[in-house]
Amino acid sequence: MPEVMKLEDIRKNFGSIQALRGVDLTVNGGEVLALLGDNGAGKSTLIKTISGIYPIDGGQITVAGKPVRINSPREAMDLGIETIHQDTSLAPDLSIARNLFLGREPVTIPALGVFAPLDLKRLKAEASKLLRRVGISKNLDADAPVNSLSGGERQSIAISRAMQFSASLIILDEPTNNLGVEETNGVLRFIREVRDAGHSVIYITHNIHHVMNVADRAVVMRHGRIVADLMIRDTDLLSLEAIIMGADAATLAAGLKHGKQH
């Protein structure tokens, strides 16, 4: 599959703190890439540089083969990069339909610009069609406010919005945090469907079991650098956990065995 994004020697400093120390990373088309590492490893900073929240201090970002500068979240979205944060970035008081098209709502008189009236009929029809396509577990009314939804349904709406606007790269930041088992399984299923539809996913999580379940590759960060980039099919849960912790897999296994004996 072609490269969706390439990062070369990406650096980011906050005063004297080097948050990113020369990160090189390629994201391929149609893959789920798990971004792993302990707190403070640099994962969030890296994602915020990709999504336009932090400008980079050095290095080059290339999207679809073209060198780019990403100076705002809007510029990232225009490049086909959608980021879904833990809070799902939804407007809770607005309807499902309004959230699905937030900032891109269909209007009846486009020439009026920001004053153009919303095409509510088309908005609801398109939203209902999208909800059916993504197969959210129960029949949801497109007019229902987002704050009436469960956590898993909110994540599904946020991911649906990214799919709707043909994002080539969807970044999911801890999407299963605070979700129940059934909702978590729904989000993991959704991630597979996003990949199978040809989108690329960067999946940030602390749950190694979920990584083994849905990811194609795992990239591990430590102290602002990438210390491992491997295919999931070529590793196992214990080895991956050892890399994240900076420990030897045999030592980690021995520790687990010792813990079970006590």
PAVO-230414 format. One record per residue (C-alpha): z, x, y; residue in one letter. Coordinates in steps of 0.1 Angstrom, whole numbers, plus 5000, padded with zeros to 4 digits. Layout:
% PAVO-230414
ZXYa...
//
This chain:
% PAVO-230414
500050005000m499350125036p502150265058e503649995080v505850235100m506450605101k509350775118l509151145125e512051365137d513851065154i516851175175r519350975194k522351105213n525250925229f526651195252g527751485230s527551265198i524351315178q523950975161a520451055147l519551415138r515851425130g515251125108v511951115089d511150785072l508050595060t508050225053v505250115031n503549775030g504949505007g508249684998e511949625001v513549945013l517349945011a519050145039l522350265027l525350475039g528950465049d530050335083n529050585109g526150725088a523550625115g522050305099k522750075128s521650325154t518350375135l517750005132i518449965169k515850225178t513250055157i514049715171s513849825207g517549815216i518050185220y515250415233p514850735212i515651075227d513151255206g510551215178g507750975172q507450625159i504150515145t503350155137v500150065117a498850415123g499350415161k501950615180p504150375199v507150365223r509450065217i511449995248n512649635242s513149385214p510149195228r507949505224e509149535188a508349175181m504849215196d504349505171l505349285142g508949395138i511549125135e515249205132t517748955118i521249055125h524448945108q524848665132d521248555124t520248565161s519948185162l520847945190a523447725173p523147435196d519447405194l517547225165s516147395135i512647335149a513447485183r514947785166n511947845143l509747865174f512248005199l510248165228g506948065211r507147685213e503847485212p503247315246v500947035257t499647195289i499647575285p498247635320a501647535334l503147845319g507047825318v506847475332f504647345304a506247045285p506947105248l504746945223d507646795204l505546615178k503746935168r506947135170l508646905145k505646875122a505147255120e508847315115a508947055086s505947215070k507547565072l510847435057l508947295028r506947615023r509947835022v511747604997g515147575013i517347414988s517847075003k515746855026n516646955061l515846745092d513946975116a515846795144d519246885130a521247145151p521547485135v525347465138n525247195111s523847445086l525647665060s525548045064g522848085037g520647815053e520947985087r519848315072q516848135055s515847975089i516048325106a513948485078i511548185079s510948245116r510048605110a507648495082m506148225104q505048475130f503548715105s506049005111a504749295091s508349445090l511449235087i514849405091i517849235075l521249365087d523849265061e522248925055p524648815027t527948895046n530448605043n528148405020l529048234988g527448324954v524848044955e523848114991e523748494985t521348434955n519248214978g518948495004v518148754977l515448524963r514048484998f513848865002i511748884970r509448604983e509048785016v507949104998r505648914974d504048745005a503049105016g505749165042h507849485043s511649465044v514349705055i517549575039y520849715052i523749635029t526949785014h526449584981n524849824956i524449544931h522149354955h520149674961v519549724924m518549354922n515949334950v515049674964a512049894955d513350204973r516750324985a517250555015v520750695020v521950825054m524851045061r525951195095h522751085112g520451235086r518551105055i520051265025v518151084997a514950874994d514350754959l512750474939m515150224924i513450244890r514250614889d518050574895t521050374885d523950214902l526450494896l524050774907s523250574939l526950524947e527650894941a524950984967i526350744993i529850884988m528651244986g530251284952a528951404918d528051114896a529951264866a533051304887t532750954900l532250824864a535351014853a537350874881g536250514872l537150574836k540550724846h541150414868g540550174840k543050354818q545850284843h
//
